[in-house]
């Protein structure tokens, strides 16, 4: 397998944490990188630099201490605003700029951004050329397979991207109209890979080592973007990396390790956001980590009422202590991934 290159950067493996708004903040990026992701991409930042003074935007623009190369995703529908946002992000430490044309959210699409841009191929070209021309770092692009199933123009957009100087292309195997429903399809990604010479990354429903190998084989993609499957399971990257390298499945992480990773993650959230906001954001992550574990539903309803960091951590420790007692009474030794 040849190494994946984005401009001057060679990734350590073929696994990339997909940018997810409200999820891929600095604590989560650093955790996923430590647990096997070859590249992590920051959550989407608006291209309207006038909005960067909001607390949310300021936190999304912090990259100090992030592992290199630092990739930052920008979103918007105006070529010059996106070019300016790219320049400013590079000044703030971004080493790769990623343009979002893959988000199907109404909030993004109504502003003619995200995957709504795929309807206007001329505008796509203007945006890509403006951003590539504005910065000296590689620019990557995230798209969907098309606007809807009757208009799968991903291959055309991919060719525009290559001609505009885009360094790599990520493709989610759904159309804008599909949102996140149904199953991702990989035929269009395979066609896109055949039609361009730049690296192509496959994305959508990659939730196990076996599925990762299947999608790579079917599409011929250079790498994989993993998003929702990493929520509450950041060790999925090392599991997939090990399986691709050896053909063997790693054992599921033991309870002690999951507890340690979760408590470390909570500590990073409190440190990054402060106690009040950190406690709030911790709730969704704890829900994801424990979603497959017995007793998690009842635990979450109690946990979500806690409003202090120490109480949250004590509650998590107590939950895992109860789980271990259950295991000691002969219910198995590992937690299902």
Backbone torsions as a table, in degrees:
resi	resn	phi	psi	omega
1	UNK	NA	127.3	179.7
2	UNK	-79.4	151.3	-179.0
3	UNK	-68.1	150.1	179.2
4	UNK	-88.5	126.7	179.2
5	UNK	-117.4	137.1	171.5
6	UNK	-124.5	102.4	-173.9
7	UNK	59.4	-127.5	-177.7
8	UNK	-82.9	-1.6	-173.4
9	UNK	-99.3	133.1	174.2
10	UNK	-107.3	123.5	-178.1
11	UNK	-78.2	151.4	-177.4
12	UNK	-75.0	-20.7	173.6
13	UNK	-157.5	-169.1	-172.7
14	UNK	-101.5	21.3	-173.0
15	UNK	-118.3	124.9	-174.8
16	UNK	-123.9	132.6	172.6
17	UNK	-76.0	119.0	-179.7
18	UNK	-70.1	143.7	176.5
19	UNK	-67.6	132.0	177.9
20	UNK	-136.8	121.5	-179.3
21	UNK	-61.0	132.6	179.4
22	UNK	78.9	2.8	-178.3
23	UNK	-127.3	-52.4	-172.1
24	UNK	-86.2	56.7	173.3
25	UNK	-76.8	178.1	-174.9
26	UNK	-59.3	-44.5	178.5
27	UNK	-58.2	-42.1	-178.0
28	UNK	-72.0	-38.3	178.0
29	UNK	-59.8	-47.7	-177.4
30	UNK	-63.9	-38.9	179.5
31	UNK	-64.7	-46.6	-179.1
32	UNK	-64.4	-37.1	178.4
33	UNK	-63.9	-42.7	179.4
34	UNK	-65.1	-29.6	-177.1
35	UNK	-97.4	18.1	166.7
36	UNK	119.4	-2.1	177.0
37	UNK	-72.7	136.8	179.3
38	UNK	-80.7	-21.6	177.7
39	UNK	-154.5	143.1	175.3
40	UNK	-125.8	141.4	-176.0
41	UNK	-116.9	133.6	-177.3
42	UNK	-68.4	159.8	176.9
43	UNK	-66.6	156.3	-173.6
44	UNK	-57.7	132.6	175.6
45	UNK	-113.1	134.9	178.6
46	UNK	-61.9	148.4	177.7
47	UNK	-81.2	-6.5	-179.8
48	UNK	-85.7	96.0	-173.5
49	UNK	-63.8	-15.7	177.6
50	UNK	-66.8	-21.5	-178.6
51	UNK	-93.3	1.5	-174.5
52	UNK	-72.7	-9.0	179.6
53	UNK	-82.2	-7.4	177.6
54	UNK	-67.2	152.7	-179.6
55	UNK	-57.6	-42.0	-177.9
56	UNK	-61.0	-47.3	-178.9
57	UNK	-66.7	-39.8	-179.4
58	UNK	-60.4	-41.0	179.6
59	UNK	-68.5	-34.1	179.9
60	UNK	-72.2	-18.7	-177.5
61	UNK	-92.6	0.8	-179.6
62	UNK	-84.6	121.5	-178.6
63	UNK	-128.1	0.5	-178.1
64	UNK	-61.8	130.9	-179.7
65	UNK	88.8	-8.6	177.1
66	UNK	-70.2	142.3	176.4
67	UNK	-65.7	146.4	-179.6
68	UNK	-87.9	154.6	-5.2
69	UNK	-76.3	142.5	-178.4
70	UNK	-88.5	115.7	-178.4
71	UNK	-108.0	129.2	-176.6
72	UNK	-123.2	130.0	-179.7
73	UNK	-95.9	134.8	176.5
74	UNK	-118.7	153.3	-179.0
75	UNK	-138.6	147.3	178.9
76	UNK	162.8	178.8	-177.2
77	UNK	-127.0	5.3	-178.7
78	UNK	-112.0	122.8	-173.2
79	UNK	-57.8	-46.2	-176.4
80	UNK	-70.1	-36.7	177.4
81	UNK	-66.0	-39.8	177.8
82	UNK	-65.6	-39.8	178.5
83	UNK	-62.4	-43.2	178.8
84	UNK	-65.8	-40.9	178.2
85	UNK	-62.8	-39.3	178.1
86	UNK	-62.7	-47.1	179.2
87	UNK	-58.0	-46.2	-177.1
88	UNK	-65.6	-38.7	178.7
89	UNK	-65.8	-37.4	177.2
90	UNK	-64.1	-41.3	176.1
91	UNK	-59.1	-31.9	-179.0
92	UNK	-86.9	2.7	173.8
93	UNK	115.4	-0.3	178.0
94	UNK	-66.9	136.5	178.8
95	UNK	-109.1	-15.2	173.0
96	UNK	-138.8	134.7	174.6
97	UNK	-105.2	127.5	178.5
98	UNK	-112.0	128.0	179.7
99	UNK	-98.5	131.2	-178.4
100	UNK	-89.9	110.5	166.9
101	UNK	-126.2	29.9	-176.6
102	UNK	-120.4	-11.1	-176.1
103	UNK	-80.0	125.5	-178.0
104	UNK	-91.8	0.5	-172.9
105	UNK	-60.2	140.4	179.4
106	UNK	-57.7	-40.5	-178.5
107	UNK	-54.8	-36.3	179.1
108	UNK	-84.7	-44.7	-173.7
109	UNK	-67.1	-35.7	-179.7
110	UNK	-66.0	-21.7	177.6
111	UNK	-93.1	17.6	-177.3
112	UNK	51.5	57.0	176.1
113	UNK	-139.4	-175.9	-179.1
114	UNK	58.0	-143.5	-174.1
115	UNK	-72.9	-11.0	175.1
116	UNK	-61.1	-28.3	-178.2
117	UNK	-63.8	-24.7	-176.5
118	UNK	-64.5	-17.1	176.3
119	UNK	-68.3	-25.7	-172.6
120	UNK	-117.7	89.2	-173.2
121	UNK	-66.7	-31.2	177.2
122	UNK	-64.7	-42.9	178.2
123	UNK	-65.0	-38.4	176.5
124	UNK	-55.3	-49.3	-179.0
125	UNK	-61.5	-42.9	-179.5
126	UNK	-61.9	-44.3	-179.0
127	UNK	-63.7	-49.4	-175.6
128	UNK	-63.4	-43.4	-179.8
129	UNK	-65.5	-38.6	179.6
130	UNK	-64.7	-44.1	-177.3
131	UNK	-71.4	-44.7	178.7
132	UNK	-60.1	-38.7	-179.6
133	UNK	-73.7	-17.2	-174.1
134	UNK	-87.2	-19.9	-173.2
135	UNK	-131.6	158.8	179.1
136	UNK	-98.5	7.7	-179.8
137	UNK	-105.0	162.8	178.4
138	UNK	-63.2	144.3	175.5
139	UNK	-116.4	128.8	178.2
140	UNK	-113.2	166.9	-175.6
141	UNK	-136.6	138.4	174.1
142	UNK	-114.0	125.9	-179.7
143	UNK	-131.3	174.9	167.9
144	UNK	-107.4	178.4	-176.9
145	UNK	-72.6	-16.3	178.5
146	UNK	167.4	-172.1	-178.1
147	UNK	-78.9	-48.5	172.6
148	UNK	-146.8	-178.3	-172.0
149	UNK	-68.4	-20.5	176.5
150	UNK	-84.9	-14.0	-176.5
151	UNK	-129.5	65.2	177.4
152	UNK	-86.8	85.7	-176.4
153	UNK	-100.9	21.9	-178.7
154	UNK	-56.6	-37.5	-178.6
155	UNK	-66.2	-41.3	177.8
156	UNK	-63.5	-46.2	179.9
157	UNK	-63.1	-36.8	178.6
158	UNK	-62.4	-41.3	179.1
159	UNK	-66.5	-39.7	176.1
160	UNK	-60.3	-42.3	-179.3
161	UNK	-60.5	-46.5	-179.3
162	UNK	-62.6	-43.7	-179.6
163	UNK	-66.3	-27.5	-178.2
164	UNK	-83.8	-4.9	178.3
165	UNK	95.2	15.5	176.6
166	UNK	-66.6	136.5	-172.9
167	UNK	-84.4	-27.1	179.1
168	UNK	-162.1	154.5	-173.3
169	UNK	-129.9	126.8	174.2
170	UNK	-104.6	135.3	-177.1
171	UNK	-126.2	122.0	173.2
172	UNK	-86.5	132.4	-173.0
173	UNK	-78.2	36.7	173.1
174	UNK	-136.5	161.6	173.0
175	UNK	-88.1	170.0	175.0
176	UNK	-57.5	-42.0	-176.6
177	UNK	-67.3	-25.0	-179.9
178	UNK	-71.6	-18.9	-171.5
179	UNK	51.6	-120.2	177.2
180	UNK	-118.9	19.8	-176.4
181	UNK	-88.2	167.8	178.9
182	UNK	63.0	-161.2	-179.5
183	UNK	-110.5	147.2	175.5
184	UNK	-65.9	146.3	173.9
185	UNK	-113.8	145.2	-172.0
186	UNK	-112.2	-4.8	-179.7
187	UNK	-60.5	-45.4	-179.1
188	UNK	-64.7	-37.1	178.5
189	UNK	-63.8	-41.1	177.7
190	UNK	-61.5	-41.0	179.2
191	UNK	-65.2	-41.2	179.3
192	UNK	-63.1	-42.7	179.9
193	UNK	-59.3	-38.4	179.8
194	UNK	-70.7	-24.4	-170.5
195	UNK	-93.8	-10.9	-178.9
196	UNK	-130.7	161.3	-180.0
197	UNK	-100.4	-9.0	179.9
198	UNK	-81.4	159.1	177.9
199	UNK	-59.2	138.8	178.2
200	UNK	-120.4	132.5	-178.9
201	UNK	-113.0	129.5	179.6
202	UNK	-90.7	143.8	-176.3
203	UNK	-144.4	146.6	175.5
204	UNK	120.9	111.8	173.6
205	UNK	63.3	25.0	177.4
206	UNK	-89.2	99.1	-168.5
207	UNK	-126.5	12.8	178.1
208	UNK	-158.7	160.4	176.2
209	UNK	-58.9	-39.7	-179.0
210	UNK	-65.7	-42.0	179.5
211	UNK	-64.9	-38.0	179.3
212	UNK	-59.9	-46.4	-179.0
213	UNK	-64.9	-40.5	178.0
214	UNK	-58.9	-49.4	-175.7
215	UNK	-66.0	-40.5	177.2
216	UNK	-61.7	-43.6	-178.0
217	UNK	-67.4	-41.2	-175.5
218	UNK	-72.1	-41.9	-173.6
219	UNK	-90.7	-23.8	-171.9
220	UNK	73.0	12.7	-177.4
221	UNK	-60.3	153.6	-179.7
222	UNK	-79.8	-28.6	-178.1
223	UNK	-157.3	174.0	-179.2
224	UNK	-122.8	141.4	169.5
225	UNK	-101.0	128.9	179.3
226	UNK	-118.7	124.7	-176.4
227	UNK	-116.3	-93.6	-171.9
228	UNK	-59.2	-30.0	-178.9
229	UNK	-66.6	-17.4	179.3
230	UNK	-87.5	-10.7	179.8
231	UNK	-68.3	118.2	-177.4
232	UNK	75.2	3.6	-179.0
233	UNK	-147.5	56.9	-176.0
234	UNK	-64.3	-17.8	178.4
235	UNK	-75.0	-1.2	178.0
236	UNK	-58.7	-28.5	-178.2
237	UNK	-66.7	-45.8	179.8
238	UNK	-69.3	-31.5	178.0
239	UNK	-64.5	-45.9	-179.9
240	UNK	-68.2	-44.0	-178.6
241	UNK	-58.6	-44.4	-179.7
242	UNK	-64.2	-42.9	-178.0
243	UNK	-67.0	-40.9	178.7
244	UNK	-65.1	-34.2	-177.3
245	UNK	-80.0	-34.4	-170.2
246	UNK	-120.8	-18.1	-173.3
247	UNK	78.2	4.3	-179.4
248	UNK	-109.7	144.8	176.8
249	UNK	-87.5	131.6	172.8
250	UNK	-70.4	148.0	172.7
251	UNK	-63.6	149.6	177.0
252	UNK	-60.1	148.3	-179.0
253	UNK	-63.4	143.4	178.2
254	UNK	-70.8	158.5	179.6
255	UNK	-52.8	-42.3	-178.1
256	UNK	-59.5	-39.8	-178.7
257	UNK	-71.1	-41.6	178.3
258	UNK	-60.6	-44.3	178.3
259	UNK	-58.9	-44.7	-179.5
260	UNK	-63.1	-43.6	179.6
261	UNK	-64.3	-43.7	-178.4
262	UNK	-64.3	-45.4	-179.5
263	UNK	-65.6	-37.1	176.1
264	UNK	-62.7	-43.7	179.9
265	UNK	-61.4	-44.8	179.2
266	UNK	-60.8	-43.8	179.3
267	UNK	-59.1	-40.7	178.5
268	UNK	-66.5	-38.2	178.6
269	UNK	-63.9	-44.8	179.6
270	UNK	-63.3	-39.6	-178.8
271	UNK	-67.7	-36.7	-175.2
272	UNK	-79.7	-44.8	-173.6
273	UNK	-97.4	-12.7	-169.2
274	UNK	87.3	162.1	-171.7
275	UNK	-61.9	-45.4	-172.3
276	UNK	-65.4	-53.6	-179.0
277	UNK	-71.2	-36.9	179.6
278	UNK	-59.7	-42.2	179.0
279	UNK	-62.0	-41.4	180.0
280	UNK	-64.8	-46.6	-176.4
281	UNK	-69.4	-30.0	179.6
282	UNK	-60.0	-30.7	-173.0
283	UNK	-59.9	-45.5	-177.4
284	UNK	-68.4	-37.9	-179.7
285	UNK	-65.1	-43.5	178.4
286	UNK	-60.3	-41.0	177.1
287	UNK	-57.6	-42.4	179.3
288	UNK	-67.9	-45.5	-178.4
289	UNK	-58.9	-39.3	-171.3
290	UNK	-97.5	3.4	-169.1
291	UNK	-57.6	-30.5	-176.4
292	UNK	-98.2	4.3	-173.3
293	UNK	-97.1	145.2	-178.9
294	UNK	-62.1	137.9	178.4
295	UNK	82.4	4.3	-173.6
296	UNK	-68.2	-36.5	-175.2
297	UNK	-63.9	-47.9	179.6
298	UNK	-64.1	-39.9	-180.0
299	UNK	-61.7	-42.8	-176.0
300	UNK	-62.5	-39.1	-177.9
301	UNK	-65.1	-33.0	175.7
302	UNK	-75.2	-45.9	-176.6
303	UNK	-58.9	-40.0	-175.2
304	UNK	-69.0	-10.4	176.1
305	UNK	-92.8	-9.5	-179.5
306	UNK	-76.1	138.7	-178.4
307	UNK	-127.6	23.0	174.7
308	UNK	-132.2	143.5	-176.2
309	UNK	-61.3	-43.4	-177.9
310	UNK	-63.3	-39.0	178.8
311	UNK	-65.8	-39.0	177.8
312	UNK	-62.3	-47.6	-177.9
313	UNK	-64.2	-42.2	179.0
314	UNK	-62.6	-39.2	-179.4
315	UNK	-65.0	-42.3	177.8
316	UNK	-62.7	-45.0	179.4
317	UNK	-60.3	-41.9	-180.0
318	UNK	-64.5	-39.5	179.2
319	UNK	-61.7	-46.3	-179.0
320	UNK	-68.9	-32.1	176.8
321	UNK	-62.4	-42.8	177.7
322	UNK	-65.0	-40.2	178.5
323	UNK	-60.7	-41.5	-179.6
324	UNK	-65.4	-36.7	177.3
325	UNK	-62.0	-39.8	177.9
326	UNK	-62.4	-39.8	179.1
327	UNK	-67.8	-39.7	-179.3
328	UNK	-62.9	-25.2	179.5
329	UNK	-86.7	12.4	168.8
330	UNK	98.2	26.2	-179.2
331	UNK	-98.4	19.4	178.7
332	UNK	111.9	177.7	-173.3
333	UNK	-125.8	-7.1	-177.8
334	UNK	-136.9	160.3	179.5
335	UNK	-98.5	134.7	178.3
336	UNK	-61.7	141.2	-179.7
337	UNK	-70.2	NA	NA
